């Protein structure tokens, strides 16, 4: 990873003051998000694909560098034009004395997809880590033409109040955040509107206590029954939040596996 501060092109997707990161590169976070933005990281050379990148942070903040800009830079180096979405957060202050509604992140994600659809055509991937992976799964349900979605250690469905793992765990505050999880339990067959029909790549940690592997296993079970296209990788010693930084284990290869999977998707689309 370069020590140089990345300087993406920033496009505002709505009204409001420009967002300001907290902390210093490479550990900046975003909280108190004032407007939706797309941060564009140009590909090295002519782009061969485009990606919408979604950082995690539990829908209470965005891990801007660890799960956002670093991922976008990695993709850009591989010839994939990366657009990092800075989205508003359910239940967080809206700047007008209220709070953003439950589906505000989805609203911002759909605006991002709409903007990307207006650009010169390129195959589109959606990539998200942690809570950003949940949003990636939701957006995958709204992007049937996408080349695929890549989801890492994401709380896809076992935060739903009726399907929790472990059973009996409390709801997540604020109420709007829990409501979003309840509305979009990604991958549960009982909620077909929340089952992505595009190819998926999953990367999970077997011993993750923050996001139990059941989130992925439930989606895999649904995919097997429905004949969907899912590549699922579960790493035995990976920690939660491994992203691109933690290389001390077999999960170090997930990024290479992901690039290979995207290459194959692009080859299949070109044939």
TORLO-55614 format. One line per 8 residues: number of its first residue (from 1); for each residue z, x, y of C-alpha. Coordinates in nm, 2 decimals. Example, Ala and Ser with C-alpha at 12.3 -4.5 7.8 and 13.67 -1.06 7.14 Angstrom:
BEGIN
1> 0.78,1.23,-0.45 ~ 0.71,1.37,-0.11
END
This chain:
BEGIN
1> 0.00,0.00,0.00 ~ -0.09,0.13,0.34 ~ 0.18,0.20,0.60 ~ -0.05,0.06,0.87 ~ 0.05,-0.28,1.01 ~ -0.21,-0.53,0.90 ~ -0.38,-0.72,1.19 ~ -0.56,-1.02,1.05
9> -0.78,-1.26,1.26 ~ -0.56,-1.57,1.34 ~ -0.70,-1.92,1.36 ~ -0.47,-2.20,1.47 ~ -0.52,-2.52,1.26 ~ -0.31,-2.73,1.50 ~ -0.13,-2.75,1.82 ~ 0.18,-2.55,1.91
17> 0.30,-2.21,2.00 ~ 0.18,-1.91,1.80 ~ 0.41,-1.82,1.51 ~ 0.63,-1.50,1.53 ~ 0.73,-1.31,1.22 ~ 1.09,-1.20,1.18 ~ 1.17,-0.85,1.07 ~ 0.94,-0.55,1.03
25> 0.64,-0.47,0.81 ~ 0.63,-0.47,0.52 ~ 0.92,-0.72,0.49 ~ 0.84,-0.98,0.75 ~ 0.92,-1.34,0.70 ~ 0.83,-1.66,0.88 ~ 1.07,-1.94,0.95 ~ 1.08,-2.20,1.22
33> 0.70,-2.24,1.19 ~ 0.56,-2.40,1.50 ~ 0.19,-2.46,1.40 ~ -0.03,-2.42,1.10 ~ -0.25,-2.10,1.10 ~ -0.50,-1.92,0.88 ~ -0.47,-1.54,0.89 ~ -0.80,-1.39,0.78
41> -0.82,-1.05,0.60 ~ -1.18,-0.93,0.58 ~ -1.31,-0.81,0.25 ~ -1.42,-0.45,0.20 ~ -1.79,-0.48,0.23 ~ -1.98,-0.80,0.18 ~ -1.74,-1.06,0.03 ~ -1.82,-1.18,-0.32
49> -1.56,-1.47,-0.30 ~ -1.30,-1.62,-0.08 ~ -0.93,-1.69,-0.14 ~ -0.67,-1.92,0.01 ~ -0.34,-1.73,-0.02 ~ 0.00,-1.92,-0.02 ~ 0.32,-1.72,0.01 ~ 0.65,-1.84,-0.14
57> 0.99,-1.88,0.03 ~ 1.13,-2.19,-0.13 ~ 0.97,-2.42,0.13 ~ 1.24,-2.30,0.37 ~ 1.06,-1.99,0.49 ~ 0.75,-1.78,0.41 ~ 0.77,-1.43,0.26 ~ 0.49,-1.33,0.49
65> 0.44,-0.97,0.37 ~ 0.57,-0.95,0.01 ~ 0.39,-1.27,-0.11 ~ 0.13,-1.31,0.17 ~ -0.02,-1.02,0.35 ~ 0.01,-0.77,0.07 ~ -0.16,-1.01,-0.17 ~ -0.43,-1.08,0.09
73> -0.49,-0.70,0.14 ~ -0.51,-0.65,-0.24 ~ -0.78,-0.92,-0.26 ~ -0.97,-0.79,0.04 ~ -0.98,-0.44,-0.12 ~ -1.14,-0.61,-0.43 ~ -1.41,-0.77,-0.22 ~ -1.25,-1.11,-0.18
81> -1.21,-1.25,0.17 ~ -0.85,-1.37,0.20 ~ -0.72,-1.64,0.42 ~ -0.33,-1.65,0.43 ~ -0.20,-2.00,0.52 ~ 0.10,-2.02,0.75 ~ 0.21,-2.38,0.68 ~ 0.48,-2.59,0.82
89> 0.79,-2.66,0.60 ~ 0.92,-3.00,0.48 ~ 1.24,-3.10,0.64 ~ 1.24,-2.81,0.89 ~ 1.27,-2.88,1.26 ~ 0.95,-3.00,1.41 ~ 1.03,-2.89,1.77 ~ 1.06,-3.24,1.90
97> 1.40,-3.33,1.77 ~ 1.29,-3.44,1.43 ~ 1.19,-3.28,1.10 ~ 0.85,-3.22,0.93 ~ 0.78,-3.48,0.66 ~ 0.77,-3.42,0.29 ~ 0.40,-3.36,0.26 ~ 0.35,-3.14,0.57
105> 0.26,-2.84,0.36 ~ 0.00,-3.04,0.17 ~ -0.14,-3.17,0.50 ~ -0.17,-2.81,0.63 ~ -0.32,-2.69,0.31 ~ -0.59,-2.97,0.32 ~ -0.67,-2.86,0.68 ~ -0.72,-2.51,0.55
113> -0.95,-2.62,0.27 ~ -1.14,-2.82,0.52 ~ -1.19,-2.52,0.75 ~ -1.29,-2.30,0.46 ~ -1.55,-2.56,0.34 ~ -1.72,-2.52,0.68 ~ -1.78,-2.15,0.64 ~ -2.08,-1.99,0.47
121> -2.05,-2.08,0.11 ~ -1.86,-1.85,-0.13 ~ -1.67,-1.92,-0.45 ~ -1.32,-2.02,-0.37 ~ -0.99,-1.92,-0.54 ~ -0.65,-2.06,-0.45 ~ -0.36,-1.82,-0.51 ~ 0.01,-1.88,-0.46
129> 0.34,-1.72,-0.56 ~ 0.67,-1.89,-0.61 ~ 0.68,-2.21,-0.39 ~ 0.34,-2.10,-0.27 ~ 0.23,-2.14,-0.64 ~ 0.35,-2.50,-0.64 ~ 0.14,-2.57,-0.33 ~ -0.15,-2.39,-0.49
137> -0.12,-2.62,-0.79 ~ -0.11,-2.92,-0.56 ~ -0.41,-2.81,-0.37 ~ -0.59,-2.73,-0.69 ~ -0.57,-3.11,-0.76 ~ -0.76,-3.16,-0.43 ~ -1.03,-2.89,-0.47 ~ -1.24,-2.98,-0.77
145> -1.52,-2.74,-0.66 ~ -1.29,-2.43,-0.65 ~ -1.36,-2.15,-0.89 ~ -1.00,-2.15,-1.00 ~ -0.64,-2.12,-0.90 ~ -0.39,-1.84,-0.97 ~ -0.02,-1.93,-0.99 ~ 0.27,-1.69,-1.02
153> 0.63,-1.78,-1.11 ~ 0.60,-2.11,-0.94 ~ 0.83,-2.42,-0.96 ~ 0.56,-2.65,-1.07 ~ 0.74,-2.95,-1.23 ~ 1.09,-2.88,-1.34 ~ 1.24,-2.95,-0.99 ~ 1.13,-3.31,-1.02
161> 1.45,-3.52,-1.02 ~ 1.35,-3.68,-1.36 ~ 1.24,-3.36,-1.53 ~ 1.48,-3.09,-1.42 ~ 1.55,-2.76,-1.60 ~ 1.83,-2.71,-1.64 ~ 1.91,-3.08,-1.67 ~ 2.16,-3.21,-1.41
169> 2.09,-2.94,-1.15 ~ 2.14,-3.08,-0.80 ~ 1.85,-3.18,-0.57 ~ 1.71,-2.92,-0.34 ~ 1.79,-2.97,0.03 ~ 1.65,-3.08,0.27 ~ 1.56,-3.42,0.13 ~ 1.20,-3.38,0.23
177> 1.16,-3.07,0.01 ~ 1.30,-3.26,-0.29 ~ 1.07,-3.55,-0.21 ~ 0.77,-3.32,-0.22 ~ 0.87,-3.18,-0.56 ~ 0.91,-3.54,-0.68 ~ 0.57,-3.65,-0.55 ~ 0.39,-3.35,-0.71
185> 0.52,-3.24,-1.05 ~ 0.22,-3.02,-1.12 ~ 0.11,-3.02,-1.48 ~ 0.30,-3.31,-1.62 ~ 0.08,-3.54,-1.83 ~ 0.27,-3.85,-1.71 ~ 0.15,-3.77,-1.35 ~ -0.22,-3.72,-1.40
193> -0.28,-3.70,-1.02 ~ -0.08,-3.38,-1.03 ~ -0.28,-3.21,-1.31 ~ -0.53,-2.96,-1.18 ~ -0.87,-2.99,-1.35 ~ -1.00,-2.65,-1.24 ~ -0.95,-2.32,-1.43 ~ -0.60,-2.18,-1.39
201> -0.44,-1.84,-1.43 ~ -0.06,-1.83,-1.47 ~ 0.18,-1.53,-1.45 ~ 0.55,-1.60,-1.53 ~ 0.87,-1.43,-1.62 ~ 1.03,-1.52,-1.95 ~ 1.39,-1.47,-1.83 ~ 1.34,-1.61,-1.48
209> 1.65,-1.81,-1.39 ~ 1.52,-1.91,-1.05 ~ 1.20,-2.06,-1.19 ~ 1.25,-2.12,-1.57 ~ 0.94,-2.06,-1.78 ~ 0.94,-2.43,-1.88 ~ 0.75,-2.49,-1.56 ~ 0.46,-2.31,-1.71
217> 0.51,-2.42,-2.07 ~ 0.49,-2.79,-1.96 ~ 0.16,-2.73,-1.79 ~ 0.03,-2.54,-2.09 ~ 0.12,-2.82,-2.32 ~ -0.06,-3.07,-2.10 ~ -0.37,-2.84,-2.08 ~ -0.38,-2.80,-2.46
225> -0.37,-3.18,-2.51 ~ -0.63,-3.24,-2.24 ~ -0.86,-2.95,-2.32 ~ -0.82,-2.78,-1.98 ~ -0.90,-2.42,-1.90 ~ -0.57,-2.22,-1.86 ~ -0.50,-1.85,-1.91 ~ -0.12,-1.82,-1.93
233> 0.07,-1.48,-1.92 ~ 0.45,-1.47,-1.98 ~ 0.62,-1.13,-1.93 ~ 0.94,-1.06,-2.12 ~ 1.13,-0.84,-1.87 ~ 0.98,-0.95,-1.54 ~ 1.22,-1.05,-1.26 ~ 1.16,-1.35,-1.03
241> 0.94,-1.26,-0.74 ~ 0.77,-0.96,-0.90 ~ 0.46,-1.00,-0.68 ~ 0.27,-0.68,-0.64 ~ 0.57,-0.45,-0.58 ~ 0.77,-0.45,-0.90 ~ 0.58,-0.23,-1.15 ~ 0.87,-0.15,-1.39
249> 0.75,-0.35,-1.69 ~ 0.46,-0.51,-1.87 ~ 0.42,-0.74,-1.57 ~ 0.27,-0.45,-1.38 ~ -0.07,-0.54,-1.53 ~ -0.07,-0.90,-1.40 ~ -0.28,-0.81,-1.10 ~ -0.54,-0.63,-1.31
257> -0.55,-0.93,-1.55 ~ -0.59,-1.16,-1.25 ~ -0.88,-0.96,-1.11 ~ -1.05,-0.95,-1.45 ~ -1.01,-1.33,-1.48 ~ -1.16,-1.38,-1.13 ~ -1.45,-1.15,-1.22 ~ -1.52,-1.36,-1.53
265> -1.50,-1.68,-1.33 ~ -1.75,-1.54,-1.08 ~ -1.99,-1.43,-1.36 ~ -1.97,-1.77,-1.52 ~ -2.04,-1.94,-1.19 ~ -2.35,-1.72,-1.13 ~ -2.50,-1.78,-1.48
END
